[in-house]
Amino acid sequence: MARFILRRLLQMVGVVFILSLLLFFWLRSLPGGTVSAILGERATPETREALTKAFGLDQPVWVQYLKFLGRAAQGDFGVSTRVLPGADALSIFLDRLPATIELSFFALLIAIALGIPLGYVSARRANSPLDSGLVIVSLVGVAVPVFFLAFLLKYQFAVDHNWLPVSGRQDNLGCTRVTNFFVLDGLLTREFDCTASALKHLVLPSIALATIPFAVIYRITRASVLEVLGEDYVRTAESKGLTARVIRGRHVLRNALLPVVTTIGLQTGGLLAGAVLTETVFNFGGIGSALADAFRGRDYSVLQVLILAAAAIYVIINLLVDIAYAVIDPRVRTR
């Protein structure tokens, strides 16, 4: 098991290194460049030349990259020019990260809580009206763009009926900040009104963000359970007179969940793409909305840290999925 984890860790380091290389050269190939983004309309030949030398952009590209790696290893990604002018880019990421983790956690919780049970029930009642209806719902969940569904939910439940908040993470209640996870902070400080407010603000964006993961988890669970139900060992267990509960837990679900675990991990990493749109619609204040602001303002320092950190998070999640897969199925460790 230790060799398996070490091998995956080395692969993870290699992937992050290659991503940093691609990100560095991609950002420097964008129109305008860092100097134009900072100076804007005030740019003159003299100021451009001075700023180019100040940032070391007049040096060979490989020298710039090595310096970038050295600064990144120390947590120095530069300062923001547009998202929060003058603020450290890494600090912006760390300040915004709890909001995105909180939103992604509840979205994934909804997707798993609905996707796995409904996928199992649908497989057990294959080709029934219930199965057909759930398949249609899952197709709609995949087909409808996240931002469109977010706007529909916002208009219907926040604007039209005023049942839930329109935007933000929490009402202005003067809540105490401990971890910057608003739901957790309210529980830790026993300010339960703050927790309730944070949960109300999470409902609509979580539902919007959960639709695609739910649809994918449901479809994979359904297909996996159908495949396992047709295996010989399940029929053997039934012929031996084992109870339905034992067959479901020991033979069906345990084996059917192997591909589902991988799917959940991939969907967790992919939630960031949906979070960019969802957080923008609901003004949620996470790294998704910061990424959108950085793109609009050509804030290269913030773009560097957000994209690289998002890629690292995705790779780490996949590492955890591989470990979980190896725990569930020991045969994976030898591959």
Buried (B, 14 or more C-beta within 10 A) or exposed (E): EEEBBEEBEEBBEEBBEEBBEEBBEEBBEBEEBBBBBBBEEEBEEEEBEEBBEEBEBEEEEEEBBEEBBEEBEEEBBBBBBBBBEEBBBBBBBBBBBBBBBBBBBBBBEBBBEBBBEBBBBBBBEBEEEBBEEBBEBBEEBEEBEBBEBBBEBBEEBBEEEEEBBBBBBBBEEEBEEEEBBBBBBBBEBEBEEBBBBBBBBBBBBBBBBBBBBBBBBBBBBBBBBBEBBEBEEBEEBEEEEBEEEEBBEEBBBEBBBBBBBBBBBBBBBBBBBBBBBBBBBBEBBBBBBBBBBBBEBBBBBBBBBBBBBBBBBBBBBBBEBBBBBBEBBEEBBEE
